[in-house]
């Protein structure tokens, strides 16, 4: 009984922080597949862009990239969710980082590729840019 009480107390203490900081531990392919808002925001960033790798341009329709679990972060005191992904077999030389607002309506991205350089998409604020480039 004492153990159950300790577990319950720990969960109650952790819950407010989770609610305040947003979600984490999600994967971009699943979020894109399940959330129309996130999918539309991401699509608007990459559609028609020739200055980013093809795997990034096609990530809406094909999840053939390596995705890491998202991280709940704060940017200028606002909760956001940071996703990282990279090209299979080329992760050290071709990667992206995407920041989404909790509702998925705002998205900004940094694409880093050895051949194409660094490209920022979605007009990130200075604080968002810092978090994308970390």
N, C-alpha and C positions, 0 to 999 in steps of 0.2 A: 504493500500500500504506500509506504514511504517513497519507494522508487517511482511509482506511478505519479505521485504528487510532484516529485522533482522533475519528471519529464514534462508534465503539464505546465509547471511553472516556467521551465525553459522555453517551451513552445509559446507561451503567452508573452514572454519577454522578447522573443525573436520576431513575433508577428508584426508589431508596429514598425520595426526597421524595414522589414520586407515590403510592407505596404508603402512606406515612404520612399524607398529607393527604387521601386519598380521591379520589373521581372528580370530574371537572369537564368542562365542554364538552358536557354532555348537555342534551336539551330535554324539558321537562315532558310534553308530549303523548306522546312516545315512551316515556318512563319509565312513565307511567300505563298505556299500552297493553301494555307488556311485563312489568311487575312487579306481580303480584297484591298483594304486600305494600304497595308504595307506593300502589297504587290504593285499597286498603282503608283505609289510614291517612288519605289525603286525603279519601276519601268520608266517613269518620267525622267529620272536621273540619267539612265543609260541609253535611252532610245535615240538612235541616229548618231551617236557619238563615234567618231573614228579615231579619237585620241586615246582610247582605252582598249585593252586586249579583247579579242573576240570572245573569250570565255566569260568575261564580265558582261559584255553586251548580250550574250545569250543565256545569262543565268536565270532569267525569268522563266524561260521555257524548258531549260535543261539544268538539272542539278548535278552536273558532272564536275563539281568543284569540291575542294576539301573545306568543310565548315567547322569552326570551333564554337564551343558553347558561348552564348552571349553573356555579357556582363552588365549588371545594373550600375550605372554611374550617375554622378551629378555634374551638370555643366551650368555654371552661373546660378547655382542653387536650384536648378530644375532637373527632375529625373529624366534620364535618357537610357536607352539600351544600345550597347556597343556590340556589333557583330564583326567577326573577322573571318575571312575566307581567302583561299589561295588556289592557284592552278595545280592540279595533281602533278606530281613529279617535278614541279618547278616552284614549290612554295618559297624557297629563299629569294627567288628573283621575280615573282609575280603574285602580288597580294592586294587585297582591298580591306578597308575598314569602313563600316557603315554605322552611322548614328541615327536612331529613330526616336522621335518623341513617343511618349507612352501610347498615344492613340494611333500612331503610325502615319499621321498626316504629314509630318515633317521628316525629311530624310536628307542627310548630307553624306558624302562619300569621299574617301581618298583612295585613289588607285596608284599603286607603286609597281612599276615594271621596269626591268633592266633596259629594255629596248625603247620604251616610250616615256620613261621618266615618271615624275609624280604629277598627278592630275587631281584637282579638287573639283567636286561636282556638288551642285545644290547651294552654292554661295554660303559656306559655313561661316559663322561668326568667329572672331578671333579666339574665343574660348573653345568653341567646337573644333577649330583647326588644331589647337594644342592637343586636345584629346585624341583626335584622329592621327596625329603624327607621333604620339607617344610610342 
